[in-house]
């Protein structure tokens, strides 16, 4: 006598599907409980690192000046070797070097010598990875089932990707840094308004804002601190503001820089101009948040269709399907 099978819906065993969904839900609940009970204090790691650093300073285990000087010298020697190698191949163009230095500045890297490393990586990565891929595909026959077009596409894609990898990495760094700076600009302008109304000079105001926002927005605090230093020693204060706009590729920062330059040139009230800019940037930030909220229904459509609606159908239609199946079995 064959064992009785469970109720089915469209040829699918309802009990098996419900058991699988229950297992997935149980695993999700256990995972959420584990994540909630193992939350660590975000400051614990930082406090531990500070305590270890304090103990190292007490014990005198720090790098001496001679070691730091030697490290800098070795770094400069390596950069000089890369520069001389690229110069011998006639690969260094002034425009190319300036573009690489600009991208490095916008990504947060202060050393201009790294531009030669970026250019060297553009040259060496396609050579290394392309050679490995050519040897593997055509000599070692890594993909014997592939046709000639697929093999050629793989080799060409490897060459293009390896050549573009340094630029893609810098582009991602610039985007992440710009987004982090964009979030803190309204708060920074509010602090600048307070400092200006309190009677601080522009360079002192930038230094104070950098100190206050250094923990919440470290990227913006770093840029404001550097601008404060440049305002103190550059002959023309305009250059310090222009350097700030160069290092940060944002329209908001360029608007702030234009306002600061006009204030320095014509003597217009700084606090009122910055207050207007701060209100505009806050409205812009609110509009971006509303735009993201408006996209949520479209983004949630796919999870709703694939994960929520099937479970809802099983819950609603499951009992009816079971009753229908039992009635047919009873009649049989």
Secondary structure as UniProt FT lines:
FT   STRAND          8..9
FT   TURN            10..11
FT   STRAND          12..13
FT   HELIX           14..37
FT   HELIX           42..59
FT   HELIX           65..88
FT   TURN            89..90
FT   HELIX           94..107
FT   TURN            112..113
FT   HELIX           114..134
FT   HELIX           135..139
FT   TURN            144..145
FT   HELIX           148..197
FT   TURN            198..199
FT   HELIX           202..213
FT   TURN            214..216
FT   HELIX           218..233
FT   HELIX           237..247
FT   HELIX           251..266
FT   HELIX           270..303
FT   HELIX           304..308
FT   HELIX           309..331
//
